[in-house]
Amino acid sequence: MVPYYNSVAVQASFLTAGMLVGIQPDALYQRWAQGALELHDALCRYAEPLYRVNAALSARYAFPGVFEYEVSEALGAWFGCMVEAEGEAPSADRVLQQLAELTIRFMAGGGHGQQALALVSELLPLSGDTLDQLAAIRGH
């Protein structure tokens, strides 16, 4: 049996690792201009939704550790790029939409995009417009 490492702390760790990939931390903190601790706090508030999505998927499918690289780390990288480009954190709606999209694309690679769409629509507070957009990518 493969060990199960999903926790909020693990998700926060992968978010942070992703945010710092290809970006100079000092430059990112300067662009953010609100303090390094505050940037990490803004990012890591999404560790809990990541944990819930991963736990729900892991209960149905076997992909130990892969979710963290394909979804959690990728979400952190996207978040870092958004901060670098805009100087501020993206809205919670944008982050949750990106989390849902990354999850659906990840699961669609294994033929489970429709199931992932149903799951994220249950677990994440997504608008109807967002769900319509996500439905278009579930099979890709």
VENDACOR-V885388 format. One record per residue. N is the residue number from 1. BURIAL is + if it has 16 or more other ideal C-beta (glycine too) atoms within 10 Angstrom, else -. Layout:
# VENDACOR-V885388
N:BURIAL + N:BURIAL
This chain:
# VENDACOR-V885388
1:- + 2:- + 3:- + 4:- + 5:- + 6:+ + 7:- + 8:- + 9:- + 10:+ + 11:+ + 12:+ + 13:+ + 14:+ + 15:+ + 16:+ + 17:- + 18:+ + 19:+ + 20:- + 21:- + 22:- + 23:+ + 24:- + 25:- + 26:- + 27:- + 28:+ + 29:+ + 30:- + 31:+ + 32:+ + 33:- + 34:- + 35:- + 36:- + 37:- + 38:- + 39:+ + 40:- + 41:- + 42:+ + 43:+ + 44:+ + 45:- + 46:+ + 47:+ + 48:- + 49:+ + 50:+ + 51:+ + 52:+ + 53:+ + 54:+ + 55:- + 56:+ + 57:+ + 58:- + 59:- + 60:- + 61:- + 62:- + 63:+ + 64:- + 65:- + 66:- + 67:+ + 68:+ + 69:- + 70:+ + 71:+ + 72:+ + 73:+ + 74:+ + 75:+ + 76:+ + 77:+ + 78:+ + 79:+ + 80:+ + 81:+ + 82:+ + 83:+ + 84:+ + 85:- + 86:- + 87:- + 88:- + 89:+ + 90:+ + 91:- + 92:- + 93:- + 94:- + 95:+ + 96:+ + 97:+ + 98:+ + 99:+ + 100:+ + 101:+ + 102:+ + 103:+ + 104:+ + 105:+ + 106:+ + 107:+ + 108:+ + 109:- + 110:- + 111:- + 112:+ + 113:+ + 114:- + 115:+ + 116:+ + 117:+ + 118:- + 119:+ + 120:+ + 121:+ + 122:- + 123:+ + 124:+ + 125:- + 126:+ + 127:- + 128:- + 129:- + 130:+ + 131:- + 132:- + 133:- + 134:+ + 135:- + 136:- + 137:- + 138:+ + 139:- + 140:-
